[in-house]
Amino acid sequence: MEKNVHTFIGCDNDYKDSKTVLFGAPFDSTASYRPGARFGPSAVRNESNAIETYSPYQNKDLNDITVFDGGDLETPFGNPTRPLQMIEEFASKIIQDKKTPFMIGGEHLMTLGAVRALIKKHPDLHILCFDAHADLRNDYLGETLSHATVMRRCFDLTGKDRIFQFGVRSGERDEFDFAKENTFIQKFNFNGLDGVLAQLKGKPIYFSIDLDVLDPSVLPGTGTPEAGGVSFDELLTAALKMSGLSIVGADAMELCPTCDPSGISTALACKLIREMLLML
């Protein structure tokens, strides 16, 4: 666990002293529309110095907490099996050392690697996911490991009634039918979030944000943009409600900086990640 040379702003603490471990998963080989999410982690680090360590939203500062930035995993392109194994192994080490893993994607399928690691430590793990897509297909074009199947593969591990999704506005009819019987989906927005959080109080939670939950007018830099998303203020308000819950792992996925030459999407992602780290 050597310190990364180029770190996210305020995340240059030593591993042994840190409570949260940041790492990147630069993989996008199952992207179904526009590739480029593999460049998300490095773009976030490059641009993070454009924001301050202090959050006026929470009156907290990254310099007051301890976060270790371990850099990006060297994930091979192509078949996702090995990258998922690498993330599981890396996250398992973090968990064994009683620290919280925080992953920057990369495509959303990589969430599965962290969930595999956490569910060994927390068999009653619950997943809270903000996403434009249901991601509950059993396969996509015959492939069972895809960013379009990630929540279905997580369901294979957690079982019924342990996955809660908000902001979903895209998916096949079969996915929504599956959700009615097995998971919780709030379409389009964060209505009902307070009730779900009350239900999850005291339970171990993996918190995953697919950045395409945001409207593409706010964040165009993602591989599968979907019209009708939430605003940044709505997303941040919802995310900060996690404060005080038992978040045992988190991620921010699917930033595709090459899809937004303006850099606005990356700047937003930096700010959101800062707030998530402080919330944890």
C-alpha positions as CSV (number, residue, x, y, z in Angstrom):
1,M,0.0,0.0,0.0
2,E,2.4,2.7,-1.3
3,K,1.1,6.2,-1.5
4,N,0.1,7.3,-4.9
5,V,2.3,10.0,-6.4
6,H,-0.6,12.0,-7.8
7,T,-3.5,12.0,-5.3
8,F,-7.0,13.4,-5.1
9,I,-6.9,16.7,-3.3
10,G,-6.5,16.3,0.5
11,C,-6.1,12.5,0.2
12,D,-2.3,12.2,0.7
13,N,-2.3,10.5,4.1
14,D,-0.4,7.3,5.0
15,Y,-2.2,4.1,4.6
16,K,-1.8,3.0,8.3
17,D,-3.3,6.3,9.5
18,S,-6.2,6.4,7.2
19,K,-9.8,5.3,7.8
20,T,-10.8,5.5,4.1
21,V,-8.9,4.2,1.1
22,L,-9.5,5.7,-2.3
23,F,-8.6,3.7,-5.5
24,G,-9.5,3.8,-9.1
25,A,-10.9,1.1,-11.3
26,P,-10.0,2.2,-14.9
27,F,-12.0,-0.4,-16.9
28,D,-14.8,0.1,-19.5
29,S,-14.6,-2.9,-21.8
30,T,-18.3,-3.8,-21.4
31,A,-19.5,-0.3,-22.2
32,S,-22.6,-0.7,-24.3
33,Y,-22.6,2.8,-25.9
34,R,-19.7,5.2,-25.5
35,P,-16.4,4.0,-24.0
36,G,-14.0,6.2,-22.1
37,A,-14.9,5.6,-18.4
38,R,-11.5,4.0,-18.0
39,F,-10.1,7.6,-18.0
40,G,-12.4,8.7,-15.2
41,P,-10.2,8.1,-12.2
42,S,-7.1,9.8,-13.6
43,A,-9.3,12.8,-14.8
44,V,-10.7,13.2,-11.3
45,R,-7.3,13.3,-9.8
46,N,-6.0,15.7,-12.4
47,E,-8.8,18.2,-11.9
48,S,-9.3,17.8,-8.1
49,N,-6.9,20.7,-7.4
50,A,-9.4,23.0,-9.0
51,I,-11.6,22.6,-5.9
52,E,-11.0,23.3,-2.2
53,T,-10.6,20.7,0.5
54,Y,-13.2,22.6,2.5
55,S,-16.9,21.9,2.0
56,P,-19.3,24.7,2.7
57,Y,-22.1,22.2,2.4
58,Q,-21.0,20.2,5.5
59,N,-18.6,22.6,7.2
60,K,-15.9,19.9,7.0
61,D,-12.5,19.8,5.4
62,L,-10.6,16.9,3.8
63,N,-7.5,18.1,5.8
64,D,-9.4,17.2,9.0
65,I,-9.9,13.5,8.0
66,T,-7.6,10.7,6.9
67,V,-7.9,9.3,3.4
68,F,-5.3,7.3,1.6
69,D,-5.2,7.4,-2.2
70,G,-3.8,4.1,-3.5
71,G,-4.0,5.1,-7.1
72,D,-5.5,3.1,-10.0
73,L,-5.4,-0.7,-10.2
74,E,-3.8,-1.9,-13.4
75,T,-6.8,-3.6,-14.8
76,P,-6.3,-5.5,-18.1
77,F,-8.7,-4.7,-20.9
78,G,-11.0,-7.2,-22.4
79,N,-12.7,-9.9,-20.3
80,P,-13.9,-8.4,-17.0
81,T,-13.2,-11.4,-14.9
82,R,-9.6,-10.5,-13.9
83,P,-10.4,-6.8,-13.1
84,L,-13.3,-8.0,-10.8
85,Q,-10.9,-10.4,-9.1
86,M,-8.3,-7.6,-8.6
87,I,-10.9,-5.3,-7.1
88,E,-12.2,-8.0,-4.8
89,E,-8.6,-8.8,-3.6
90,F,-7.7,-5.1,-3.1
91,A,-10.9,-4.3,-1.3
92,S,-10.6,-7.4,0.9
93,K,-7.2,-6.1,2.1
94,I,-8.7,-2.7,2.9
95,I,-11.6,-4.3,4.8
96,Q,-9.2,-6.7,6.6
97,D,-7.3,-3.6,7.8
98,K,-10.6,-2.2,9.2
99,K,-10.8,0.6,6.6
100,T,-13.5,1.7,4.2
101,P,-13.0,1.2,0.4
102,F,-14.0,4.0,-1.9
103,M,-13.8,3.3,-5.6
104,I,-13.7,5.7,-8.6
105,G,-14.8,4.2,-11.9
106,G,-14.6,3.0,-14.5
107,E,-17.8,1.3,-15.6
108,H,-20.4,0.3,-13.1
109,L,-19.7,-3.5,-13.4
110,M,-16.7,-3.0,-11.2
111,T,-19.0,-2.4,-8.3
112,L,-19.5,-6.1,-8.2
113,G,-15.8,-6.7,-7.2
114,A,-16.2,-4.5,-4.1
115,V,-19.5,-6.1,-3.2
116,R,-17.9,-9.5,-3.4
117,A,-15.3,-8.5,-0.9
118,L,-17.7,-6.7,1.5
119,I,-20.3,-9.5,1.6
120,K,-17.7,-11.9,3.0
121,K,-17.3,-9.5,5.9
122,H,-21.0,-8.4,6.0
123,P,-23.3,-11.3,5.0
124,D,-26.3,-9.0,5.6
125,L,-24.9,-6.3,3.2
126,H,-27.5,-4.0,1.7
127,I,-26.9,-1.9,-1.5
128,L,-28.1,1.6,-2.0
129,C,-27.6,2.7,-5.6
130,F,-28.4,6.0,-7.5
131,D,-28.5,5.2,-11.2
132,A,-30.4,6.1,-14.4
133,H,-30.4,2.4,-15.4
134,A,-31.9,-0.6,-13.7
135,D,-28.9,-2.8,-14.5
136,L,-31.0,-5.9,-13.7
137,R,-30.7,-7.8,-16.9
138,N,-29.5,-11.4,-16.5
139,D,-27.3,-10.9,-19.6
140,Y,-26.6,-8.3,-22.2
141,L,-26.1,-9.7,-25.7
142,G,-25.3,-13.0,-24.1
143,E,-22.8,-11.7,-21.6
144,T,-23.7,-12.1,-17.9
145,L,-20.9,-9.8,-16.8
146,S,-21.7,-6.3,-18.1
147,H,-22.4,-2.9,-16.8
148,A,-26.0,-3.6,-17.8
149,T,-26.1,-6.6,-15.4
150,V,-24.2,-5.4,-12.4
151,M,-27.2,-5.1,-10.0
152,R,-28.5,-8.5,-11.1
153,R,-25.1,-10.0,-10.3
154,C,-25.1,-8.2,-7.0
155,F,-28.6,-9.6,-6.3
156,D,-27.1,-13.1,-6.9
157,L,-25.0,-12.4,-3.8
158,T,-27.4,-10.4,-1.6
159,G,-30.7,-12.1,-2.3
160,K,-34.1,-10.6,-2.1
161,D,-35.0,-7.2,-0.7
162,R,-31.5,-6.0,-0.1
163,I,-31.0,-3.7,-3.1
164,F,-32.5,-0.2,-3.2
165,Q,-32.3,1.9,-6.4
166,F,-33.2,5.5,-6.9
167,G,-33.4,7.7,-10.0
168,V,-33.9,4.8,-12.4
169,R,-35.5,5.9,-15.7
170,S,-34.2,3.3,-18.2
171,G,-34.4,-0.5,-18.5
172,E,-36.3,-3.4,-20.2
173,R,-39.8,-4.3,-19.0
174,D,-38.4,-7.6,-17.6
175,E,-36.0,-5.6,-15.4
176,F,-38.8,-3.6,-13.8
177,D,-40.9,-6.8,-13.4
178,F,-37.9,-8.5,-11.7
179,A,-37.6,-5.5,-9.4
180,K,-41.2,-5.6,-8.3
181,E,-40.6,-9.1,-6.9
182,N,-37.0,-8.8,-5.7
183,T,-35.6,-5.3,-5.2
184,F,-36.7,-1.7,-4.6
185,I,-36.8,0.8,-7.4
186,Q,-37.9,4.4,-7.2
187,K,-38.2,5.6,-10.7
188,F,-37.0,9.1,-11.8
189,N,-36.2,10.7,-8.4
190,F,-35.4,10.3,-4.7
191,N,-39.0,10.1,-3.4
192,G,-39.2,7.6,-0.5
193,L,-35.5,7.8,0.3
194,D,-36.1,8.9,3.9
195,G,-38.2,5.8,4.6
196,V,-35.6,3.5,3.1
197,L,-32.8,5.1,5.1
198,A,-34.8,4.6,8.3
199,Q,-35.2,0.9,7.3
200,L,-31.5,0.6,6.7
201,K,-30.3,2.2,9.9
202,G,-27.8,0.0,11.7
203,K,-27.3,-2.3,8.7
204,P,-24.2,-2.4,6.6
205,I,-24.6,-0.5,3.4
206,Y,-22.7,-0.3,0.1
207,F,-23.4,3.1,-1.4
208,S,-23.0,3.3,-5.2
209,I,-23.5,6.3,-7.4
210,D,-23.6,5.9,-11.2
211,L,-23.1,9.5,-12.3
212,D,-25.6,9.1,-15.2
213,V,-28.3,9.4,-12.5
214,L,-27.7,13.2,-13.2
215,D,-29.5,14.8,-16.1
216,P,-27.1,15.0,-19.1
217,S,-27.6,18.7,-19.2
218,V,-25.8,18.7,-15.9
219,L,-23.3,15.9,-16.6
220,P,-22.9,15.1,-20.3
221,G,-19.7,13.2,-19.7
222,T,-21.0,9.7,-19.2
223,G,-21.2,6.7,-21.5
224,T,-24.9,6.2,-21.5
225,P,-26.7,9.5,-20.9
226,E,-30.4,9.4,-20.2
227,A,-32.7,12.5,-20.4
228,G,-34.8,13.3,-17.4
229,G,-32.3,13.0,-14.6
230,V,-31.9,14.7,-11.3
231,S,-30.0,18.0,-10.6
232,F,-26.7,18.2,-8.8
233,D,-28.4,19.8,-5.8
234,E,-30.9,17.0,-5.6
235,L,-28.2,14.4,-5.8
236,L,-26.0,16.0,-3.2
237,T,-28.9,16.5,-0.8
238,A,-29.8,12.8,-1.2
239,A,-26.2,11.6,-0.8
240,L,-25.6,13.6,2.4
241,K,-28.6,11.9,4.0
242,M,-26.3,8.9,4.3
243,S,-24.4,10.6,7.1
244,G,-24.7,8.6,10.3
245,L,-25.5,5.3,8.5
246,S,-23.3,2.3,8.5
247,I,-21.6,2.8,5.1
248,V,-19.0,0.1,4.7
249,G,-18.0,0.9,1.1
250,A,-18.8,3.4,-1.6
251,D,-18.1,4.3,-5.2
252,A,-18.7,6.9,-7.9
253,M,-18.8,5.3,-11.3
254,E,-19.2,5.9,-15.1
255,L,-17.6,9.3,-15.5
256,C,-16.5,9.5,-19.1
257,P,-14.3,12.6,-19.5
258,T,-13.8,12.1,-23.2
259,C,-17.5,12.6,-23.8
260,D,-17.3,16.1,-22.3
261,P,-14.4,18.2,-23.7
262,S,-15.6,21.2,-21.6
263,G,-14.5,19.4,-18.4
264,I,-17.7,20.4,-16.5
265,S,-18.6,16.7,-15.8
266,T,-15.2,16.0,-14.3
267,A,-15.4,19.2,-12.1
268,L,-18.8,18.0,-10.9
269,A,-17.5,14.5,-10.1
270,C,-14.6,16.0,-8.1
271,K,-17.0,18.0,-6.0
272,L,-19.3,15.1,-5.4
273,I,-16.5,12.8,-4.4
274,R,-15.2,15.4,-1.9
275,E,-18.6,15.5,-0.4
276,M,-19.0,11.7,-0.3
277,L,-15.6,11.3,1.4
278,L,-16.5,13.9,4.0
279,M,-19.9,12.3,4.6
280,L,-18.2,9.0,5.2
